[in-house]
Amino acid sequence: MPAKPPKPQKNYRQLSAELSDVLDWFDSEEVDLDEALAKYKEAMKLIKQMETYLKSAENKIREISASSSK
């Protein structure tokens, strides 16, 4: 069985848009509990990816700042 190709990395804007879609779904009047649990899990995954993205950006900024101050 061939290995799956890696998923392309999403940028912060894409992650934010997906999270916004999930949150908008929760505001709808047709919220099903089972689907809500799945959407909650999806939202938590997106938030974790966004946090990782921001930490990476912060590290890059620190590296740039450190190298430019030398």
C-alpha positions in Angstrom: 0.0 0.0 0.0 1.6 3.3 -1.1 2.2 6.0 1.5 -0.1 9.0 1.4 1.5 12.2 0.3 1.8 14.8 3.1 -1.0 17.3 3.3 0.0 20.8 2.3 0.4 23.1 5.2 -2.4 25.6 5.7 -1.5 29.2 6.4 -2.9 31.1 9.4 -5.6 32.8 7.4 -6.9 29.5 6.1 -7.0 28.0 9.6 -8.7 31.1 10.9 -11.4 30.9 8.2 -12.0 27.2 8.9 -12.4 28.0 12.6 -14.8 30.8 11.8 -16.9 28.4 9.8 -17.1 26.0 12.7 -18.0 28.7 15.1 -20.7 30.0 12.7 -22.1 26.5 12.6 -22.5 26.5 16.4 -24.5 29.8 16.1 -27.0 28.1 13.7 -30.3 26.8 15.1 -29.8 23.3 13.8 -27.1 22.0 16.2 -27.1 18.3 16.6 -25.2 17.0 19.7 -23.2 14.3 17.9 -22.3 16.7 15.2 -21.5 19.4 17.8 -19.0 17.0 19.4 -17.3 16.4 16.1 -17.2 20.1 15.3 -15.8 20.8 18.8 -13.0 18.3 18.1 -12.4 20.0 14.7 -12.3 23.4 16.3 -9.8 22.3 19.0 -7.5 20.8 16.3 -7.6 24.1 14.3 -6.8 26.1 17.4 -3.8 23.8 18.1 -2.6 24.2 14.5 -3.0 28.0 14.8 -1.0 28.1 18.1 1.7 26.0 16.5 1.8 28.4 13.5 2.0 31.4 15.8 4.8 29.9 17.9 6.7 29.2 14.7 6.3 32.7 13.5 7.4 34.0 16.9 10.6 31.9 16.8 11.3 33.2 13.3 10.9 36.8 14.5 13.3 36.1 17.4 15.9 34.6 15.1 15.6 37.6 12.7 15.8 40.1 15.7 18.8 38.3 17.2 20.7 38.1 13.9 20.0 41.8 13.1 21.2 43.0 16.5 24.6 41.4 16.1 
